[in-house]
Amino acid sequence: MRVQNFNIGEAVYQALANNEAVAAYVGSRIFPLVAPEGTEFPYIVYSRLSMTTARDKDSFFYQQDVMETVVICTETYKEGIDISMAVGAALQFGEREFNTSTGTISVMESTYDSGTEDYVNNTFVQGAVYHLKVR
C-alpha cells in the first residue's frame, strides 16, 4: 500500500504558480483553503473536495481520484472569466510529475469537471472543480 497523497494541493499550487498566464493575473496570490484577510484582488484559493483510493482485489493501491476546487476572486466579472480560462489551461494536462515536500506525486491526468459562478460580498467568484487521477 502506498502513502495517500493528502498534499495534492502542492501539485495544484505548482501547476498554477508556474503557469505564466496565471501568474500574470494573480502573481503569488494563490492560497490553500482561505486567502489572508486584506488580500488584494485578484486571487485564487484551492482546496481538496474529495479523494478516493482505487485498489485491486489484493488491496494494492493503484490510483487515487482527487476532486480539487479552485476559486477565483476578482473585482470584475470579465477578469474572473479571463483568469478562469488561464487556470483551465494550467490545470488540464496529461501525465505530469510534481516534486512536493513529501516526495513525488505522479498525476496521470487532470481534467475539468464542473464549475459555478457567484457574486458574494462585492466579489465576483468563479469556481471550478478539477478531477486529478493520481498514481
BATIPA-437219 format. One record per residue (C-alpha): x, y, z; residue number from 1; residue in three letters. Coordinates in pm, 1 decimal, decimal comma. Example, Ala and Ser with C-alpha at 12.3 -4.5 7.8 and 13.67 -1.06 7.14 Angstrom:
residues 2
+----------+----------+----------+-----+------+
:       c1 :       c2 :       c3 : pos : code :
+----------+----------+----------+-----+------+
:   1230,0 :   -450,0 :    780,0 :   1 :  ALA :
:   1367,0 :   -106,0 :    714,0 :   2 :  SER :
+----------+----------+----------+-----+------+
//
This chain:
residues 135
+----------+----------+----------+-----+------+
:       c1 :       c2 :       c3 : pos : code :
+----------+----------+----------+-----+------+
:      0,0 :      0,0 :      0,0 :   1 :  MET :
:    130,0 :    346,5 :    -86,0 :   2 :  ARG :
:    104,6 :    667,6 :    108,1 :   3 :  VAL :
:   -206,1 :    874,3 :     44,8 :   4 :  GLN :
:   -144,2 :   1198,0 :   -144,7 :   5 :  ASN :
:   -303,8 :   1435,8 :    103,5 :   6 :  PHE :
:    -63,1 :   1703,2 :    -17,2 :   7 :  ASN :
:   -205,6 :   1703,8 :   -372,4 :   8 :  ILE :
:   -268,0 :   2074,2 :   -317,5 :   9 :  GLY :
:    106,9 :   2129,3 :   -355,8 :  10 :  GLU :
:     84,5 :   1990,3 :   -708,6 :  11 :  ALA :
:   -213,4 :   2213,8 :   -787,0 :  12 :  VAL :
:    -27,5 :   2512,8 :   -646,3 :  13 :  TYR :
:    278,6 :   2435,5 :   -860,1 :  14 :  GLN :
:     69,2 :   2394,8 :  -1175,6 :  15 :  ALA :
:    -92,9 :   2733,8 :  -1115,2 :  16 :  LEU :
:    206,0 :   2929,7 :   -982,0 :  17 :  ALA :
:    438,1 :   2806,6 :  -1258,2 :  18 :  ASN :
:    195,2 :   2898,1 :  -1535,6 :  19 :  ASN :
:    290,0 :   3231,5 :  -1694,4 :  20 :  GLU :
:    -67,2 :   3333,1 :  -1778,7 :  21 :  ALA :
:   -198,9 :   3260,8 :  -1429,4 :  22 :  VAL :
:     98,7 :   3433,0 :  -1266,0 :  23 :  ALA :
:     45,7 :   3739,1 :  -1486,8 :  24 :  ALA :
:   -301,8 :   3780,0 :  -1334,8 :  25 :  TYR :
:   -253,0 :   3685,5 :   -969,3 :  26 :  VAL :
:    122,7 :   3686,0 :   -906,4 :  27 :  GLY :
:    180,0 :   3481,7 :   -591,5 :  28 :  SER :
:   -174,4 :   3528,9 :   -456,2 :  29 :  ARG :
:   -261,9 :   3156,2 :   -465,6 :  30 :  ILE :
:   -367,9 :   3008,6 :   -131,1 :  31 :  PHE :
:   -484,5 :   2679,0 :     20,3 :  32 :  PRO :
:   -833,7 :   2693,2 :    176,8 :  33 :  LEU :
:   -857,1 :   3066,1 :    250,6 :  34 :  VAL :
:   -688,9 :   3390,0 :    148,4 :  35 :  ALA :
:   -540,6 :   3602,2 :    426,7 :  36 :  PRO :
:   -760,4 :   3892,0 :    532,4 :  37 :  GLU :
:   -691,7 :   4200,2 :    322,6 :  38 :  GLY :
:   -556,7 :   4009,8 :     19,7 :  39 :  THR :
:   -580,4 :   4227,3 :   -291,4 :  40 :  GLU :
:   -781,2 :   4115,2 :   -594,0 :  41 :  PHE :
:   -745,5 :   3905,7 :   -796,3 :  42 :  PRO :
:   -652,3 :   3589,9 :   -608,7 :  43 :  TYR :
:   -705,2 :   3213,5 :   -617,5 :  44 :  ILE :
:   -796,6 :   2972,8 :   -338,4 :  45 :  VAL :
:   -775,8 :   2595,3 :   -385,6 :  46 :  TYR :
:   -889,0 :   2302,1 :   -172,2 :  47 :  SER :
:   -938,0 :   1928,0 :   -190,1 :  48 :  ARG :
:  -1306,7 :   1847,1 :   -228,6 :  49 :  LEU :
:  -1268,4 :   1468,6 :   -217,1 :  50 :  SER :
:  -1014,7 :   1190,8 :   -253,8 :  51 :  MET :
:  -1091,3 :    824,2 :   -313,3 :  52 :  THR :
:   -849,0 :    537,1 :   -347,2 :  53 :  THR :
:   -883,1 :    257,4 :   -600,5 :  54 :  ALA :
:   -744,2 :    -83,5 :   -509,0 :  55 :  ARG :
:   -723,2 :   -416,0 :   -685,7 :  56 :  ASP :
:   -850,6 :   -748,6 :   -544,4 :  57 :  LYS :
:   -533,1 :   -786,3 :   -336,0 :  58 :  ASP :
:   -588,8 :   -441,4 :   -180,4 :  59 :  SER :
:   -296,3 :   -294,2 :   -373,8 :  60 :  PHE :
:   -333,3 :     79,6 :   -419,1 :  61 :  PHE :
:   -313,3 :    174,7 :   -784,7 :  62 :  TYR :
:   -485,6 :    511,2 :   -822,8 :  63 :  GLN :
:   -642,8 :    798,6 :   -635,7 :  64 :  GLN :
:   -918,4 :   1012,2 :   -777,0 :  65 :  ASP :
:   -898,6 :   1363,2 :   -638,0 :  66 :  VAL :
:  -1153,0 :   1637,9 :   -688,1 :  67 :  MET :
:   -983,0 :   1973,4 :   -635,2 :  68 :  GLU :
:  -1176,0 :   2301,1 :   -613,6 :  69 :  THR :
:  -1025,9 :   2622,3 :   -746,5 :  70 :  VAL :
:  -1196,9 :   2951,4 :   -660,9 :  71 :  VAL :
:  -1104,0 :   3274,1 :   -837,7 :  72 :  ILE :
:  -1197,9 :   3601,0 :   -667,4 :  73 :  CYS :
:  -1196,9 :   3926,0 :   -866,8 :  74 :  THR :
:  -1333,2 :   4280,0 :   -877,8 :  75 :  GLU :
:  -1490,0 :   4236,2 :  -1223,1 :  76 :  THR :
:  -1677,6 :   3956,6 :  -1392,7 :  77 :  TYR :
:  -1465,9 :   3969,6 :  -1710,1 :  78 :  LYS :
:  -1142,2 :   3941,2 :  -1515,4 :  79 :  GLU :
:  -1279,1 :   3631,2 :  -1340,8 :  80 :  GLY :
:  -1363,3 :   3472,0 :  -1674,9 :  81 :  ILE :
:  -1020,3 :   3557,2 :  -1817,1 :  82 :  ASP :
:   -840,6 :   3408,7 :  -1516,0 :  83 :  ILE :
:  -1066,9 :   3101,9 :  -1529,1 :  84 :  SER :
:   -951,9 :   3040,3 :  -1885,5 :  85 :  MET :
:   -586,4 :   3064,1 :  -1780,1 :  86 :  ALA :
:   -645,9 :   2834,5 :  -1480,7 :  87 :  VAL :
:   -822,5 :   2584,0 :  -1706,4 :  88 :  GLY :
:   -524,0 :   2576,4 :  -1939,7 :  89 :  ALA :
:   -287,7 :   2529,0 :  -1643,9 :  90 :  ALA :
:   -486,7 :   2251,6 :  -1476,5 :  91 :  LEU :
:   -591,4 :   2037,6 :  -1772,0 :  92 :  GLN :
:   -296,1 :   1822,3 :  -1863,4 :  93 :  PHE :
:   -181,8 :   1470,0 :  -1930,1 :  94 :  GLY :
:     78,9 :   1279,0 :  -1734,2 :  95 :  GLU :
:    292,1 :   1503,9 :  -1517,1 :  96 :  ARG :
:    509,3 :   1471,1 :  -1205,8 :  97 :  GLU :
:    534,7 :   1720,5 :   -920,3 :  98 :  PHE :
:    810,9 :   1729,0 :   -658,8 :  99 :  ASN :
:    649,9 :   1811,4 :   -325,0 : 100 :  THR :
:    765,0 :   1843,0 :     35,0 : 101 :  SER :
:    678,3 :   1475,9 :     93,6 : 102 :  THR :
:    801,3 :   1328,7 :   -234,4 : 103 :  GLY :
:    695,5 :   1299,6 :   -596,6 : 104 :  THR :
:    329,8 :   1299,3 :   -693,7 : 105 :  ILE :
:    252,7 :   1143,0 :  -1032,0 : 106 :  SER :
:    -64,4 :   1276,3 :  -1190,2 : 107 :  VAL :
:   -183,4 :   1059,5 :  -1479,0 : 108 :  MET :
:   -432,6 :   1319,1 :  -1598,2 : 109 :  GLU :
:   -616,8 :   1630,3 :  -1483,2 : 110 :  SER :
:   -947,6 :   1736,3 :  -1637,8 : 111 :  THR :
:  -1216,9 :   1997,1 :  -1578,7 : 112 :  TYR :
:  -1522,3 :   1851,0 :  -1405,0 : 113 :  ASP :
:  -1765,8 :   2133,8 :  -1327,1 : 114 :  SER :
:  -1795,4 :   2499,4 :  -1241,4 : 115 :  GLY :
:  -2003,2 :   2767,1 :  -1073,8 : 116 :  THR :
:  -2009,7 :   3143,9 :  -1050,3 : 117 :  GLU :
:  -2143,1 :   3385,2 :   -791,7 : 118 :  ASP :
:  -2125,4 :   3736,3 :   -653,9 : 119 :  TYR :
:  -2059,1 :   3745,7 :   -278,9 : 120 :  VAL :
:  -1959,2 :   4039,7 :    -56,2 : 121 :  ASN :
:  -1871,1 :   4264,6 :   -351,0 : 122 :  ASN :
:  -1660,3 :   3987,5 :   -504,5 : 123 :  THR :
:  -1705,0 :   3809,7 :   -835,5 : 124 :  PHE :
:  -1639,0 :   3440,9 :   -776,2 : 125 :  VAL :
:  -1561,7 :   3177,7 :  -1038,3 : 126 :  GLN :
:  -1542,1 :   2824,2 :   -902,2 : 127 :  GLY :
:  -1419,3 :   2515,1 :  -1081,5 : 128 :  ALA :
:  -1367,6 :   2151,5 :   -990,0 : 129 :  VAL :
:  -1082,7 :   1955,3 :  -1147,4 : 130 :  TYR :
:  -1051,6 :   1576,6 :  -1145,7 : 131 :  HIS :
:   -696,5 :   1452,7 :  -1094,0 : 132 :  LEU :
:   -604,6 :   1088,1 :  -1139,6 : 133 :  LYS :
:   -304,6 :   1029,2 :   -917,6 : 134 :  VAL :
:    -70,7 :    733,5 :   -918,9 : 135 :  ARG :
+----------+----------+----------+-----+------+
//
